[in-house]
Structures are given as structure tokens and as C-alpha cells.
């Protein structure tokens, strides 16, 4: 092979395999080393390296050999004269790396190294594919369908990689045809025996998120933000969006003019219906919009630690729309908002409210307005049961009746939650704070009792004390805890002592005191005020003189902008000079005024500065 032929073939491999020049050269050199070892049966302990010239295609083999006088073994020995051509300081017994390329190595290497080169190139391709698609996780890629069956589909991707789309990641009802170009999101990339295993998905909600980012520039640039997505592939999806800038309509931006943007996404998702709603911080408004396209009459929330439940009341003609086919709309709204949603018609809700009022007289007393409406509401429900038509005004009265009672119910539940929280806080206040830092193993329980308490979730003595004070039956009801074990637990816990939190002592403010009468203190205050007034007068006169010299009167001075009077920040040199002047003056004595009840007079206490560690207020 001539020089130009090898260069052309080498560049063709680079372009075909989409690999870097260094990777191909390293693969060929490694293959040549392997071919040399096979050709001369060299030991793996011997150092051998190959050098390839990419332009000419010439390969030189270098091997480490021992310097000897008389060469007996060509593979591992070299003559002293030949060794000194490479290293002038070579001596007998030294190890020298010399060129040892066999005469007919070109033809032998080409036959022997072909398989090794192909293997190394495949390994390099797989490594590049792995690195590339690991960076693409969560992003959309495009590929061509190579095979499709009930188990999934095989998609040909860039860099000669293949992706697998399992059946559960396909859009239901969508048929993938051979040689069709489709888009999917990279869900996962795993290491496989035959290269990277790339899992693709068109059913994941992130696929819809990326499609929106591609079609809506406002989302891509961050002007509109996707808050939540709930999706049932092939059927329906709900997307909550909000604007990060004032004056932007997030829903309109996603829908586009005449719906052109959202229609492109619907077509990509096999006619999947997409509801774009505006996210709202108020959960009542947010849930009302999430139930769309149904119109909501009222939303009533109960938020506690165990569950977040929202009762949604709709008109009779909106009930089926709010629930959706097989509960799909309600299910998607619950996933989107994170609330457990219970949908009722206004007729059903009114019947439940009447039963609640009639069954709980104490509760009925808290909603007198609803009790007054009760006869009229019962009359409306009777008409509905008999099949007679109900006027819009009567439906409105039903909605008002339900609203009054439900709001009061929510208020009572919230008050109960607050009372429970206050009770918990009161119980915890009676428990020493050190108990919550003391582990159960430090309490000295028997091994089986300790194991039972630990499995029940008690980590510290404080947790156990809280359970004993608030609900002793919780501990007694544990499997393996009887009355004797309960008595033993109470005795051990009652005998425990906990370290009190350390209280930092505050140093006394004054060391000595001298008694001064109130009249003397009054004279001192007057003298200080007189000095202060005199100093201000002198400063004012000096200011007027200074500005008079500059040709600016005092009246003109007050008409100037405030920026003129801003002083430049102090430099390090200025601050250090001021500090030196302050140190030269020495420490000033100061007096703190206090009223002494025993003496019946105002006392002036001399205050001495103790240092930087004194509390604030030691000197003033």
C-alpha cells in the first residue's frame, strides 16, 4: 500500500466510524503490539510498543531487551554495539528499548491484527456512544424505526446506536411502521454486553415537557414556567404553567395563534388531548382550574399531616364532565395539584349537609343561617326526587346552602388541628429538652423491650416520654408490651435525669460605685447640654466661614442636591491613622446612671472597659 493509499484509507475509517484520530491510531498500535507478540511468541512481561505514522502507514515495533556481548535469543537480547546506537551510556546487563520490527512484519501484521483492530474500534465506538447518550438522558432524540413487535420497538439512532422502546413506553394505540422517523425522550442508558442499552419513551411526561420546550419559545427561554404535568399517554394530559414576568399570558403562549403550537404537539402525541391551565398559588383557584373543562361551584380544603383533601362541588350538569371518562379528569387533576379530590354534585352535597345538620345538633347551632334555609332546601330536594324541574335560582340556593355549611366544617376542622398542635406543644414543653437528645440505648431498658420500642419508631427517650404523656395506650398496645413491661418502662424513664442546657454567665457591668445626689446629676446634665450647644454653634459658624470662602452662601448650600454631601469611604490608611490617634488619647472613663432603692438617690457607676469580650453596653 502506497503512502497516499494508506492516508486515504485511514481518513475513510475516521469518517465512517466517527472517531477521533488518536483513538484509531491507539487501536492500530495496540493491534500491532498484539500481532508482534503472536508472531515472535513474546512474553507478556516484556515491554513492547508500536509507533504508527498515519501519513505513510509505516509501523515500527520497539521492545525492551537486555544488553549482552553475544546474542543468543533475538526476542529478548541485543548486542552492546547496537544498544549504544540508541543509548550511548548502555552497559552490559542494562535493559534498553530498541527497534525490533521483523522483516516481513507488514504482511503478517495485516493478517493478524485485522480482528484486533476491528474489536478495538468497536470498543471505542461503544464508549463514545455511552458518553454521548448519557449526556442525552432526559432529552429528545430522533431515530428511524428498525423493528416493531408486541414487546417493543428498536429505533436506529445517531452514531450507529440502537435504542429500545418497551411496549409500556409507547403511546397506546400508536402503530410504528418500519422506516418511520419518530422522536422520543431518552429515559435511561445502561451498560450492556454488546454496547450501551438505550431505553426510549414516548409515554413519559418528560416527553411532553420537552415537546413544549421545543414548540414554545417562551418556555425555552424561561419566560413561561411549567409547574406540573400529569399525563395518561394517548388519552389526556394536563399541564400547569405560570409566567415569570408581568404582562405575559402563559396559557396563550402555549396554545399559540389559532392553536398552532399546541396542535403540533397533539399531532406528535397521536391526538392526545392536552389541557393547559394557569398555575395559582391559592389551592382553591388552582384546583378549580385543574377540574376544567368543568365549571366548579365551590372547593373546600382540609389540610392536615395525614392527608390533603379537597371537596369539589359542581352543578348537576357538570358532574360527568368533572369526573371524566372512568374518572380520568378527576384522576389527572389530583396528580396535577397533589390534593386528594372528592367531587360531588350540588344535589348530593346538599343531601349530605342536611344529614350532618340533623345528626349533630351541636354543629347545627354553629350555622344558624343554614338551619333557617333547611325547609326551603328540603323542598327543592323533594322536587328533584319527584322529577320536577328545578329553576336556576333554586340551584343557586342549594349552592349557597352547601357553601355555608362546608365553610363552617372546614373552619371547625382547622380549629381542631390547631388545638391538637397546641396540645402537642404543651406536652413537649413539660418534657426536658435533654430527653430528645438522649438515645434509647442510654436508658438501660432490657434487650427485648429496647428492640420492641426501636421497631415501633421510638428513637430517643423524649419520643417515648411524649407517647407516655399524650397516649399511653400507644405504648401498651405494642406487641410484647404487657402491664409489667409498661410499669418497668415508666419506672426506668421516671428515674432518668437529663442534663440542663448550659447558661452563659454575663459579666457584671461595673466594678465600683460612688453615690451622687440627684441635684449634682442634674447640674452635670445641664453642663453637658450647654457644651453640646456651644459646640454646634461653633461648628455652624465654621461651616458658614468655610463656604463663604468658597463663594457659596448658607442658603445656596441647602438648595444643593444631597449627593454633594456624601463623604468618600475611608481608606485603610485613614482608618489606621484614626485608630492610632484614638490609642494615643487613652481610655476614657464613663459613668452609668442608676437609681439605688436602698439609698433613695441616683447613683453614678464608673464603668471600666474590660476588653473585646465584654458584653454590649459595658462602655457608652
C-alpha positions as CSV (number, residue, x, y, z in Angstrom):
1,X,0.0,0.0,0.0
2,X,1.5,3.3,-1.0
3,X,1.6,6.4,1.1
4,X,-1.4,8.1,-0.5
5,X,-3.5,4.9,-0.4
6,X,-2.9,4.4,3.3
7,X,-3.7,8.0,4.1
8,X,-7.0,7.8,2.1
9,X,-8.0,4.5,3.8
10,X,-7.1,5.9,7.2
11,X,-9.2,9.1,6.7
12,X,-12.1,6.9,5.4
13,X,-12.1,4.9,8.6
14,X,-12.1,8.1,10.6
15,X,-15.1,9.4,8.7
16,X,-17.0,6.1,8.7
17,X,-16.5,5.3,12.4
18,X,-16.9,9.0,13.6
19,X,-14.0,8.6,15.9
20,X,-11.0,10.8,16.7
21,X,-7.7,10.3,15.0
22,X,-6.0,9.5,18.3
23,X,-8.5,6.7,19.1
24,X,-7.9,5.0,15.7
25,X,-4.1,5.3,16.0
26,X,-4.1,3.9,19.5
27,X,-6.3,1.0,18.3
28,X,-3.9,0.2,15.4
29,X,-0.8,0.4,17.6
30,X,-2.3,-1.9,20.2
31,X,-3.2,-4.4,17.5
32,X,0.3,-4.3,16.1
33,X,1.7,-5.0,19.5
34,X,-0.6,-8.0,19.8
35,X,0.4,-9.1,16.4
36,X,4.1,-8.9,17.2
37,X,3.7,-10.9,20.4
38,X,1.9,-13.6,18.4
39,X,4.4,-13.6,15.5
40,X,7.6,-14.0,17.7
41,X,5.9,-15.6,20.7
42,X,7.0,-12.8,23.0
43,X,6.3,-12.9,26.8
44,X,3.6,-10.6,28.2
45,X,6.1,-9.5,30.8
46,X,8.3,-7.9,28.1
47,X,7.6,-4.2,27.3
48,X,6.6,-3.8,23.7
49,X,5.2,-0.7,22.0
50,X,4.3,0.2,18.4
51,X,4.6,3.5,16.6
52,X,2.4,4.3,13.5
53,X,2.9,7.0,11.0
54,X,-0.6,8.0,9.8
55,X,0.7,9.6,6.6
56,X,2.8,6.7,5.3
57,X,1.3,3.8,7.2
58,X,4.7,2.6,8.3
59,X,4.7,0.7,11.6
60,X,7.8,0.4,13.9
61,X,7.9,-2.0,16.8
62,X,10.1,-1.3,19.9
63,X,10.8,-3.9,22.5
64,X,12.8,-3.9,25.8
65,X,15.9,-6.1,25.6
66,X,18.9,-7.0,27.7
67,X,22.4,-5.8,26.6
68,X,24.7,-8.8,26.1
69,X,28.0,-9.5,24.4
70,X,26.8,-12.4,22.3
71,X,23.1,-12.5,21.3
72,X,21.6,-15.9,21.8
73,X,17.9,-15.0,21.9
74,X,16.9,-12.3,19.4
75,X,13.5,-11.7,21.1
76,X,15.0,-10.6,24.5
77,X,18.6,-9.8,23.9
78,X,20.6,-7.1,22.0
79,X,24.3,-6.6,21.3
80,X,26.2,-3.9,23.1
81,X,27.1,-2.2,19.9
82,X,23.5,-2.0,18.7
83,X,22.3,-0.9,22.1
84,X,24.8,2.1,22.2
85,X,23.4,3.3,18.9
86,X,20.2,4.0,20.9
87,X,21.7,4.8,24.3
88,X,25.3,5.9,24.4
89,X,25.7,5.1,28.1
90,X,24.4,1.5,27.8
91,X,26.4,-1.2,29.7
92,X,26.3,-4.9,29.8
93,X,23.2,-6.2,31.7
94,X,21.2,-3.0,31.2
95,X,17.6,-3.1,29.8
96,X,17.3,-0.9,26.6
97,X,14.2,-0.3,24.4
98,X,15.3,-0.8,20.8
99,X,13.6,-1.2,17.4
100,X,12.9,-4.8,16.6
101,X,10.5,-4.7,13.7
102,X,10.5,-8.1,11.8
103,X,11.4,-8.0,8.1
104,X,8.1,-9.4,6.9
105,X,6.0,-7.8,9.6
106,X,3.8,-5.7,7.3
107,X,2.1,-8.6,5.7
108,X,1.9,-10.8,8.8
109,X,0.6,-7.9,10.9
110,X,-2.1,-7.0,8.4
111,X,-3.4,-10.6,8.6
112,X,-3.0,-11.0,12.3
113,X,-4.1,-7.5,13.5
114,X,-7.3,-7.1,11.4
115,X,-9.6,-8.7,14.0
116,X,-7.9,-6.9,16.9
117,X,-8.2,-3.6,15.2
118,X,-11.9,-4.2,14.5
119,X,-12.5,-5.1,18.1
120,X,-10.7,-2.1,19.4
121,X,-12.6,0.2,17.1
122,X,-15.9,-1.4,18.2
123,X,-15.0,-0.8,21.8
124,X,-14.1,2.8,21.1
125,X,-17.4,3.3,19.2
126,X,-19.4,1.8,22.2
127,X,-17.5,4.1,24.6
128,X,-18.3,7.2,22.6
129,X,-21.9,6.1,22.3
130,X,-22.2,5.6,26.0
131,X,-20.7,9.0,26.8
132,X,-22.9,10.8,24.2
133,X,-26.2,9.2,25.2
134,X,-25.6,9.5,28.9
135,X,-25.5,13.3,28.3
136,X,-28.8,13.0,26.4
137,X,-30.8,11.4,29.3
138,X,-34.0,13.4,29.6
139,X,-33.6,15.0,26.2
140,X,-35.5,14.3,22.9
141,X,-33.7,12.3,20.2
142,X,-34.8,11.4,16.7
143,X,-34.5,7.9,15.1
144,X,-35.8,5.5,12.5
145,X,-37.9,2.5,13.3
146,X,-36.0,-0.6,12.5
147,X,-38.3,-3.2,14.0
148,X,-41.6,-3.3,15.9
149,X,-43.5,-6.0,17.7
150,X,-45.7,-6.6,20.7
151,X,-42.7,-6.5,23.1
152,X,-41.4,-3.1,21.9
153,X,-39.6,-1.4,19.1
154,X,-36.0,-0.9,18.0
155,X,-35.0,2.6,16.9
156,X,-31.9,3.4,15.0
157,X,-30.2,6.5,16.4
158,X,-27.2,8.7,15.7
159,X,-23.6,7.3,15.9
160,X,-24.9,3.9,14.7
161,X,-26.5,3.3,18.1
162,X,-29.8,1.4,18.7
163,X,-32.4,2.3,21.2
164,X,-35.2,0.1,22.6
165,X,-38.7,1.4,23.3
166,X,-40.6,-1.2,25.5
167,X,-44.3,-1.7,25.0
168,X,-45.2,0.2,28.2
169,X,-43.3,3.3,27.0
170,X,-45.2,3.5,23.7
171,X,-48.2,5.7,23.2
172,X,-51.3,3.4,23.4
173,X,-53.0,2.9,20.1
174,X,-50.0,4.2,18.1
175,X,-48.6,1.9,15.4
176,X,-45.0,2.3,14.5
177,X,-44.2,1.5,10.9
178,X,-40.8,0.4,9.6
179,X,-38.5,3.2,8.4
180,X,-40.7,5.9,10.0
181,X,-38.8,8.7,11.7
182,X,-40.0,9.3,15.2
183,X,-39.0,11.3,18.2
184,X,-38.6,10.0,21.8
185,X,-37.1,11.0,25.1
186,X,-34.0,9.2,26.4
187,X,-35.2,7.6,29.6
188,X,-32.2,5.6,30.7
189,X,-28.8,4.5,29.5
190,X,-27.3,1.2,30.8
191,X,-24.1,-0.6,30.2
192,X,-24.7,-3.7,28.1
193,X,-22.6,-6.7,26.9
194,X,-23.0,-5.5,23.3
195,X,-22.8,-1.8,23.8
196,X,-24.9,0.8,25.6
197,X,-28.6,-0.2,26.2
198,X,-30.6,3.0,25.5
199,X,-34.2,3.0,26.8
200,X,-36.5,5.4,24.9
201,X,-40.0,6.6,25.9
202,X,-42.9,8.4,24.2
203,X,-45.2,7.9,27.2
204,X,-43.2,9.6,29.9
205,X,-44.4,13.1,31.0
206,X,-40.9,14.5,30.3
207,X,-41.5,13.8,26.6
208,X,-44.4,16.2,26.7
209,X,-42.3,18.7,28.7
210,X,-39.5,18.6,26.0
211,X,-42.1,18.9,23.2
212,X,-43.5,22.1,24.9
213,X,-40.0,23.5,25.2
214,X,-39.3,22.9,21.5
215,X,-42.6,24.4,20.3
216,X,-43.0,27.3,22.8
217,X,-40.0,29.7,22.8
218,X,-41.3,31.4,26.0
219,X,-40.8,28.1,27.9
220,X,-37.4,27.5,26.4
221,X,-36.2,31.0,27.4
222,X,-37.8,30.8,30.9
223,X,-40.5,33.5,30.4
224,X,-43.1,30.8,31.0
225,X,-42.5,28.0,33.5
226,X,-44.0,24.5,33.6
227,X,-45.2,23.9,37.2
228,X,-46.6,20.4,36.9
229,X,-47.6,17.8,34.4
230,X,-50.0,14.9,34.7
231,X,-50.5,12.6,31.8
232,X,-52.2,9.4,30.7
233,X,-50.5,8.7,27.4
234,X,-52.7,8.6,24.3
235,X,-55.8,9.9,26.2
236,X,-55.3,13.2,28.1
237,X,-52.8,15.4,29.8
238,X,-52.9,18.4,32.0
239,X,-50.1,21.0,32.1
240,X,-50.0,23.8,34.7
241,X,-47.9,26.8,33.6
242,X,-47.1,30.2,35.1
243,X,-45.4,33.4,33.9
244,X,-42.2,34.7,35.4
245,X,-42.7,38.2,34.0
246,X,-45.7,40.5,34.4
247,X,-47.9,41.0,31.3
248,X,-47.3,37.5,29.9
249,X,-50.2,35.2,29.2
250,X,-48.7,31.7,29.9
251,X,-51.7,29.8,28.6
252,X,-51.9,31.8,25.4
253,X,-48.2,31.4,24.8
254,X,-48.5,27.6,25.0
255,X,-51.6,27.4,22.8
256,X,-50.3,29.8,20.1
257,X,-52.2,31.7,17.5
258,X,-55.3,29.7,16.4
259,X,-53.8,26.8,18.5
260,X,-51.0,26.2,16.1
261,X,-48.4,25.4,18.8
262,X,-50.5,23.0,20.8
263,X,-51.8,21.3,17.7
264,X,-48.3,20.4,16.6
265,X,-47.8,18.6,19.9
266,X,-51.2,16.9,19.8
267,X,-50.3,15.5,16.4
268,X,-47.0,14.3,17.6
269,X,-48.7,12.5,20.6
270,X,-51.3,10.6,18.4
271,X,-54.2,13.1,19.0
272,X,-53.7,13.1,22.8
273,X,-55.9,15.9,24.4
274,X,-53.9,18.4,26.3
275,X,-55.4,20.9,28.9
276,X,-53.2,24.0,29.5
277,X,-54.2,25.6,32.8
278,X,-52.7,28.6,34.7
279,X,-51.0,27.7,38.0
280,X,-52.1,29.7,41.0
281,X,-50.7,29.9,44.5
282,X,-54.1,29.7,46.0
283,X,-55.0,26.0,46.1
284,X,-58.7,26.7,45.8
285,X,-58.3,28.6,42.5
286,X,-55.7,26.1,41.3
287,X,-57.9,23.1,41.9
288,X,-60.9,24.9,40.3
289,X,-58.9,25.3,37.1
290,X,-57.5,21.8,37.3
291,X,-61.0,20.4,37.1
292,X,-61.6,22.2,33.8
293,X,-63.3,21.9,31.4
294,X,-66.0,21.5,34.1
295,X,-67.2,24.6,36.0
296,X,-66.8,24.4,39.8
297,X,-69.3,25.8,42.3
298,X,-67.1,25.5,45.4
299,X,-63.8,24.0,46.7
300,X,-63.4,23.2,50.4
301,X,-60.0,22.1,51.7
302,X,-58.9,20.1,54.7
303,X,-55.1,20.2,55.1
304,X,-53.5,18.1,57.8
305,X,-50.5,15.9,58.3
306,X,-52.2,12.7,57.3
307,X,-53.9,13.9,54.0
308,X,-54.7,16.9,51.9
309,X,-58.3,16.5,50.9
310,X,-60.3,18.9,48.6
311,X,-64.1,18.5,48.3
312,X,-65.2,19.9,45.0
313,X,-68.9,20.8,44.4
314,X,-70.2,21.2,40.9
315,X,-73.6,21.6,39.3
316,X,-75.6,18.6,38.2
317,X,-74.9,19.1,34.5
318,X,-71.1,19.4,35.2
319,X,-70.7,16.3,37.3
320,X,-69.9,13.9,34.4
321,X,-67.6,16.4,32.8
322,X,-65.7,17.0,36.1
323,X,-65.2,13.3,36.8
324,X,-64.4,12.4,33.2
325,X,-64.5,9.0,31.4
326,X,-63.6,6.3,34.0
327,X,-62.7,9.1,36.5
328,X,-59.8,10.3,34.2
329,X,-60.3,14.0,34.6
330,X,-60.5,13.8,38.4
331,X,-57.5,11.5,38.5
332,X,-55.4,13.8,36.4
333,X,-56.4,16.9,38.4
334,X,-55.4,15.1,41.6
335,X,-52.0,14.2,40.2
336,X,-51.5,17.7,39.0
337,X,-52.4,19.5,42.2
338,X,-51.2,16.9,44.8
339,X,-54.6,17.0,46.6
340,X,-57.0,14.2,47.1
341,X,-60.1,15.4,45.3
342,X,-63.6,14.3,46.1
343,X,-66.2,15.5,43.5
344,X,-69.9,15.9,44.4
345,X,-72.9,17.3,42.7
346,X,-74.7,20.1,44.4
347,X,-77.7,17.8,45.0
348,X,-75.6,15.1,46.6
349,X,-73.7,17.7,48.7
350,X,-76.9,19.3,49.9
351,X,-78.2,15.9,51.0
352,X,-75.0,15.2,52.9
353,X,-75.2,18.6,54.6
354,X,-78.8,18.0,55.7
355,X,-77.9,14.6,57.2
356,X,-75.0,16.3,59.1
357,X,-77.2,19.0,60.5
358,X,-79.9,16.6,61.6
359,X,-77.5,14.2,63.1
360,X,-75.3,16.7,65.0
361,X,-77.3,19.3,67.0
362,X,-74.2,20.9,68.4
363,X,-72.8,21.5,64.9
364,X,-76.2,22.8,63.7
365,X,-76.1,25.5,66.4
366,X,-72.9,26.9,64.8
367,X,-74.6,27.5,61.5
368,X,-78.0,29.2,62.2
369,X,-78.2,30.8,58.8
370,X,-78.1,27.3,57.2
371,X,-80.7,26.0,59.6
372,X,-83.1,28.7,58.6
373,X,-82.7,27.7,54.9
374,X,-83.3,24.0,55.7
375,X,-87.1,23.8,55.0
376,X,-86.6,25.5,51.6
377,X,-83.7,23.2,50.7
378,X,-85.7,20.1,51.6
379,X,-88.5,21.3,49.4
380,X,-86.0,21.7,46.5
381,X,-84.6,18.2,47.0
382,X,-88.1,16.8,47.1
383,X,-88.9,18.4,43.7
384,X,-85.7,16.8,42.4
385,X,-86.6,13.4,43.7
386,X,-90.1,13.6,42.1
387,X,-88.5,14.5,38.8
388,X,-89.9,18.0,38.6
389,X,-87.6,20.7,37.1
390,X,-85.5,22.9,39.3
391,X,-85.0,26.6,38.4
392,X,-81.6,28.2,38.3
393,X,-82.5,30.3,41.4
394,X,-83.1,27.1,43.3
395,X,-79.8,25.6,42.2
396,X,-78.1,28.9,43.4
397,X,-79.9,28.5,46.8
398,X,-78.6,24.9,47.0
399,X,-75.0,26.1,46.3
400,X,-75.3,28.9,48.9
401,X,-76.6,26.4,51.5
402,X,-73.8,23.9,50.9
403,X,-71.2,26.7,50.9
404,X,-72.3,28.0,54.3
405,X,-72.1,24.6,56.0
406,X,-68.9,23.4,54.2
407,X,-67.1,26.6,55.1
408,X,-68.1,26.2,58.7
409,X,-67.0,22.5,58.6
410,X,-63.6,23.4,57.3
411,X,-63.2,26.1,59.9
412,X,-64.0,23.6,62.7
413,X,-61.5,21.1,61.3
414,X,-58.8,23.7,61.2
415,X,-59.6,24.8,64.7
416,X,-59.3,21.1,65.8
417,X,-55.9,20.8,64.0
418,X,-54.7,24.0,65.8
419,X,-55.9,22.7,69.1
420,X,-54.1,19.4,68.5
421,X,-50.9,21.2,67.6
422,X,-51.2,23.3,70.8
423,X,-51.7,20.2,72.9
424,X,-48.6,18.6,71.3
425,X,-46.6,21.7,72.0
426,X,-47.9,21.8,75.7
427,X,-46.9,18.1,76.2
428,X,-43.5,18.7,74.7
429,X,-43.0,21.7,76.9
430,X,-43.3,19.5,80.0
431,X,-40.6,17.2,78.8
432,X,-36.9,18.2,79.4
433,X,-35.1,19.2,76.2
434,X,-32.3,16.9,77.1
435,X,-34.7,13.9,76.7
436,X,-34.9,14.4,73.0
437,X,-31.1,14.1,72.7
438,X,-30.8,11.0,74.9
439,X,-30.9,7.8,72.8
440,X,-33.0,4.8,74.0
441,X,-29.9,2.6,74.3
442,X,-28.7,5.0,77.1
443,X,-31.8,4.5,79.2
444,X,-31.0,0.9,80.3
445,X,-34.0,-1.0,79.0
446,X,-34.0,-4.7,78.8
447,X,-32.9,-6.0,75.4
448,X,-36.3,-7.3,74.2
449,X,-38.1,-4.1,75.4
450,X,-35.5,-2.0,73.7
451,X,-36.0,-3.9,70.4
452,X,-39.8,-3.6,70.6
453,X,-39.6,0.2,71.2
454,X,-37.0,0.7,68.4
455,X,-39.1,-1.3,65.9
456,X,-42.1,0.9,66.9
457,X,-40.2,4.0,65.8
458,X,-39.0,5.4,69.2
459,X,-35.5,6.8,68.7
460,X,-35.0,8.9,71.8
461,X,-36.2,9.0,75.4
462,X,-38.1,12.2,74.6
463,X,-40.2,10.4,71.9
464,X,-41.1,7.7,74.4
465,X,-42.0,10.3,77.1
466,X,-44.2,12.2,74.6
467,X,-46.1,8.9,73.8
468,X,-46.5,8.1,77.5
469,X,-47.9,11.5,78.3
470,X,-50.1,12.0,75.3
471,X,-51.3,8.5,74.6
472,X,-50.1,5.7,76.9
473,X,-52.2,3.1,75.1
474,X,-49.9,3.5,72.1
475,X,-47.0,2.0,74.0
476,X,-49.2,-0.5,75.9
477,X,-50.7,-1.7,72.6
478,X,-47.3,-2.8,71.2
479,X,-46.9,-6.5,70.7
480,X,-44.8,-7.8,73.6
481,X,-45.5,-5.0,76.0
482,X,-47.7,-6.0,78.9
483,X,-48.7,-4.3,82.2
484,X,-45.4,-5.4,83.9
485,X,-43.3,-4.2,81.0
486,X,-45.2,-1.0,80.9
487,X,-44.6,-0.5,84.7
488,X,-40.9,-1.2,84.1
489,X,-40.7,1.3,81.3
490,X,-42.3,4.0,83.4
491,X,-40.0,3.3,86.4
492,X,-36.9,3.5,84.2
493,X,-38.0,6.7,82.4
494,X,-39.0,8.3,85.7
495,X,-35.6,7.6,87.3
496,X,-33.7,9.2,84.4
497,X,-32.1,12.6,84.8
498,X,-31.3,14.8,81.9
499,X,-28.5,17.5,81.6
500,X,-29.8,21.0,81.8
501,X,-28.8,23.4,79.0
502,X,-25.8,25.5,79.8
503,X,-26.5,29.1,80.7
504,X,-23.8,31.6,79.7
505,X,-22.9,33.9,82.5
506,X,-22.9,37.7,81.8
507,X,-20.0,39.6,83.3
508,X,-21.0,42.5,85.7
509,X,-21.1,45.9,84.1
510,X,-19.5,47.9,86.8
511,X,-16.7,47.2,89.4
512,X,-17.2,50.2,91.7
513,X,-19.9,52.7,92.5
514,X,-19.9,56.1,94.1
515,X,-23.1,57.9,95.3
516,X,-24.0,61.2,93.6
517,X,-27.1,63.2,94.6
518,X,-29.8,63.9,92.2
519,X,-29.1,67.7,92.2
520,X,-25.5,67.1,91.2
521,X,-26.6,64.8,88.4
522,X,-29.0,67.5,87.1
523,X,-26.1,70.0,87.1
524,X,-23.9,67.6,85.2
525,X,-26.6,67.1,82.6
526,X,-27.1,70.9,82.1
527,X,-23.4,71.5,81.7
528,X,-23.2,68.7,79.1
529,X,-26.1,70.2,77.1
530,X,-24.5,73.6,77.3
531,X,-21.2,72.3,75.9
532,X,-23.1,70.4,73.2
533,X,-25.0,73.6,72.1
534,X,-21.8,75.6,72.1
535,X,-20.0,73.0,70.0
536,X,-22.9,73.0,67.5
537,X,-22.8,76.8,67.3
538,X,-19.1,76.8,66.7
539,X,-19.4,74.2,64.0
540,X,-22.1,76.2,62.3
541,X,-20.0,79.4,62.3
542,X,-17.1,77.4,61.0
543,X,-19.2,75.9,58.2
544,X,-20.5,79.4,57.2
545,X,-17.0,80.8,57.1
546,X,-15.7,77.9,55.0
547,X,-18.4,78.1,52.4
548,X,-18.1,81.9,52.4
549,X,-14.5,81.5,51.4
550,X,-15.6,79.2,48.5
551,X,-18.2,81.8,47.4
552,X,-21.3,79.8,48.4
553,X,-23.8,81.1,50.9
554,X,-25.6,79.0,53.5
555,X,-28.9,79.4,51.7
556,X,-27.4,78.2,48.5
557,X,-25.9,75.3,50.3
558,X,-29.3,74.0,51.5
559,X,-30.6,74.1,47.9
560,X,-27.9,71.8,46.6
561,X,-28.5,68.1,45.9
562,X,-27.9,65.6,48.8
563,X,-25.3,63.8,46.7
564,X,-22.9,66.7,47.3
565,X,-22.7,65.9,51.0
566,X,-21.9,62.2,50.6
567,X,-18.5,61.5,52.0
568,X,-16.0,59.2,50.4
569,X,-15.4,55.9,52.0
570,X,-12.5,55.6,54.4
571,X,-9.4,54.0,53.1
572,X,-7.3,51.6,55.2
573,X,-4.7,54.3,55.7
574,X,-7.3,56.8,57.1
575,X,-8.8,54.2,59.4
576,X,-5.4,53.2,60.7
577,X,-4.4,56.8,61.4
578,X,-7.7,57.4,63.3
579,X,-7.1,54.3,65.3
580,X,-3.6,55.5,66.2
581,X,-4.9,58.8,67.4
582,X,-7.6,57.1,69.4
583,X,-5.0,54.9,71.1
584,X,-2.9,58.0,72.0
585,X,-5.7,59.6,73.8
586,X,-6.0,56.6,76.1
587,X,-9.1,55.1,77.7
588,X,-12.0,57.4,78.7
589,X,-13.8,56.9,82.0
590,X,-17.6,56.7,81.7
591,X,-20.4,56.8,84.2
592,X,-23.7,54.8,84.1
593,X,-26.7,56.3,85.9
594,X,-28.9,54.0,88.1
595,X,-31.4,54.5,90.8
596,X,-30.5,52.8,94.1
597,X,-33.6,51.8,96.1
598,X,-31.7,51.4,99.3
599,X,-30.1,54.9,99.2
600,X,-33.1,56.6,97.6
601,X,-30.9,58.5,95.2
602,X,-29.5,58.4,91.6
603,X,-26.1,56.6,91.6
604,X,-23.4,57.1,89.1
605,X,-21.3,53.9,88.5
606,X,-17.9,54.1,87.0
607,X,-17.6,51.7,84.1
608,X,-14.3,50.2,83.1
609,X,-13.8,48.6,79.7
610,X,-12.7,45.0,80.2
611,X,-11.8,44.3,76.6
612,X,-13.3,43.0,73.4
613,X,-15.1,40.1,75.1
614,X,-17.3,42.3,77.3
615,X,-21.0,42.3,76.7
616,X,-22.5,45.2,74.7
617,X,-23.3,48.2,76.8
618,X,-20.2,47.9,79.1
619,X,-19.0,51.3,77.7
620,X,-21.0,54.1,76.4
